[in-house]
Amino acid sequence: MGGCTRGLLIKRMKCQRNSSISIVAIVVTYFPDLVVLKKQLDILRHQVAEVMIIDNGSAYESSVWNTIKSIEHVDVCFFFNNKGIASAQNYGINKAKETGVEFILLMDQDSLPAVDMVERLLLTFYEKENVAAVCPWFVDDRHNNTSPFASVRGLRLRRHNCLSGSREVSIDYLVSSGSLIPMSVFTDVGLMREEFFIDYVDTEWGLRAKTAGLDLYGVFSAQMQHHLGVQPLLFFGKKIPVHAPIRLYYQFRNAMLLYQEDWVPLNWKFVDGCRLSLKFIFFSICSQHRLKYFKMMVKGIYHGLKGRAGEYIEKC
């Protein structure tokens, strides 16, 4: 974000602290739980000016969908097939840009924000400059486990919990769901990387923003319920989020693609590579379908090193 534009935005926000800021929430769905989605919308529509649902090829109709489409200030766009989360987000961002909104709130289909989440996220923009995005502190209600914010310090991954006593913390790993981003930031940073399809989309964008001299913050006081993967796996008393094997493919493939970018800091690559190595060992040994996980992770590494991107299509 240019200094002049950013300064004017901060000044305007401080003057209008008690008045409305135009925000559009972009919710990307793929065969969502419609009951949960409607609950999310009931919470969101009191915090933003409009909700834009981009459905990634779910291809079904129901009375609940019809109810959702009829909710005031909720716009639904149906894709004929799954184009990936990055493509859906970019479509929503470009469509919202035409209306002149100031902020974009990115949301997953199963995230339930607190009733004051957006207001608390906005506080960071009142107090700091050079902010690309802020995201909430989220908890998986299935096992009452909070997910700490993460930053890279030297050659270590530091995890930040609310016990630190700070209202917000500078982070290096952005989670897209719940992220509040000024529309003007996309001019300097660009849109999401569509060839990643899913996974590392938010991470790559966040690293790009930091390379452009902007900051990312996690806000402890802004909270949201968010599901991490499918049913968690109990490991030495700790519940580990478990994703489907295809998600591990995308994580490892897109990580390999990202590691090949010379603008990504070397220490970040090292720390993230160590983190992924532990994940590779864990799912290859401890998961129920360890062979399937092993094959998909190896395939992801191979495809990433070969530069293959886009949607994964399994050959018969």
Secondary structure by P-SEA (a helix, b strand, c coil): ccaaaaaaaaaaaaaacccccbbbbbbbbcccaaaaaaaaaaaaaacccbbbbbbcccccccaaaaaaaacccbbbbbbcccccaaaaaaaaaaaaaaacccbbbbbccccccccaaaaaaaccccccccccbbbbbcccccccbbbbbbbbccccccccccccccccccccccccccccccaaaaaacccccccccccaaaaaaaaaaaaabbbbbbbccbbbbbbcccbbbbcccbbbbbbcaaaaaaaaaaaaaaaacccccaaaaaaaaaaaaaaaaaaaccccaaaaaaaaaaaaaaaaaaccccbbbbcc
